[in-house]
């Protein structure tokens, strides 16, 4: 879980909310929710990067 936080995959606001839980120990459900939030954030970032690449012509469409 520490690797996830250090990776930068989570937005700062999300880290601020979840770090206290990490320090006290969190439930499996909360850990799972945090992993889903990180995966969604990474997915959105990758989609944004690809759309920008298409927009400026780095990636051919079609």
N, C-alpha and C positions, 0 to 999 in steps of 0.2 A: 504494500500500500504506500510506503514511503516513496518508492520509485515513481509511482503515479503522480504524487504531489510535486516531486522534484522535476518531473518531466516537463512541466508547464502545460500539460494537456487540459488542466482545469482552469477556468477563469478565476481571477483573484477573488471575486466575491464568493464563489463556491468554496474556494480554499478557506476563506475566513470563517465560513459557516461550519465546515467539516473538520478542520484541524482540532478544535477543542474535543470533538468526539474521538478523534484518533488518539489524543493525549490521554483520555480517560478510558479508552477501549470502546469500540463500537460493536453493535450487533451485526450479525451476518446480513440481515436485511438492509441495514444502513450501508454496509460495505458494498453490497450489490447495487444499491441505488447510486452510490458514488461512482462505481465502475460504469454504469449505464450513462450517467451524466458525462463522464470523460469520453466515452465512446461516441456519444452524440456530438460533443464539442469537436472532437477530431474529425468526424464525418463532415460536419458543417465547414470546418476550415479547409478540408481537402476539396470539397465541392466549390468553395469560393475561389480557391487557387486555380482549379481547372477552368472555371468560368472566366476568370481573368485571362488565362492563357489563350482560350478560344477568342475572347474579345480582341486581344492584341495580335492575333494571328499566329501564335506559336503552335497551336494544335489545329490541324485541319479538321473540318467538320464534314461528315458525309462519307 
